[in-house]
Amino acid sequence: MEKGKKFISPGAWFSMVYPEAWSEFEGGEGAFLFYNPGEWTGNFRISAYKGAPGYGQESVRQELEENPSARLVEVGKMTCAYSREMFEEDNACYTSHIWITGIGNVAFECSFTVPQGAPVAEAEDIISSLEVRVEGKKYPPEIIPVRLSEIYQINEAYEWVEIRVKDLLKKDFQGAEADVLSMQQVVDLDGISRKKREAWMAFGIVLCVILANEADGMEWRTLMDGNREAPVLLHVPTGRWIDPMKLVWSKVKAGETISLAETYQRFGEGEGFARDSEATSIYGNI
């Protein structure tokens, strides 16, 4: 795969690279789903399972024993038990290609559902890129394409702030710059405890939502930094990014007075960014 997006699973079990034009979608419980929304070439679904040492290859052996249609194949550096299933839906024929593989104590079940006869090279490239992250190892901070888990966090934060504005102020909330004043009124009137991290985090996230709505070139990403997995806002043209945590929650912890309008204006004008290439040294000093 010449170019692609990196995915690191929640909990940082494993990583993989998937095609640039693809995106993550709701895959069901315990599964991650990816496909090209612009030109559908197939659904790639992956699930990962942890076990005892050697569980990954044991899962391959077990699949070969229990599934008569499975055969041993090599996909890049990965040894897999491969099988396929054909089915018909809405008068069209499809094939689900299935690979069971593993690394160390992690087993993977991968499937690629395509029109019958369609190539599977995209799925094989993804499988070839699979890596298991070593438990306890300190990895450098990384910014990857935004995952569904962070999109859910952004949406939940927005919904919480929207409800607070409507309940306390009896105002609509549109996610526009004018709403920053309403957010400040909620901060002033609601008496939010300084220990309520999630509430203060929500204000920081929604400030970034408003900035993304008002400014060009802003896109959400996921920051992976040790045990922290969080949404950050990237300014694509410059490679600079904003960490919502540092907009409000870090100030609350430091006992500072919260002025959302001042914070929004300062960050909206480009202060407080960290360059993506300098994330390791600058992150934490925003």
Disulfide bonds with the S-S distance in Angstrom:
none
